[in-house]
Amino acid sequence: MPIIGQKFDFIISNNTFYDDDNDKLEIYVNNSNINWLFFDSVNKKFYGIPLKEDFYNYTLNITISDGFENVSDIFYLNVLNF
């Protein structure tokens, strides 16, 4: 969980998603409402530092595509204040 004022890193492991045909998978993240969170699609890494004004519960829409088919899901990200 991200904590206000602390660096947040989360890497999606290589075995999280797979394709039966071994097609290359691309990950797309709709995080346009989260100005402090960035996604490095090459390294499959979320990173950022939430500030005090970022204390909120966010919704991320993540789509996985093999170029032919897409699968999407919603993930929830809560910024904590300790």
Secondary structure, 3 states (H helix, E strand, C coil): CCECCCCEEEECCCCCCCCCCCCCCEEEEECCCCCCCEEECCCCEEEECCCHHHCCEEEEEEEEECCCCEEEEEEEEECECC
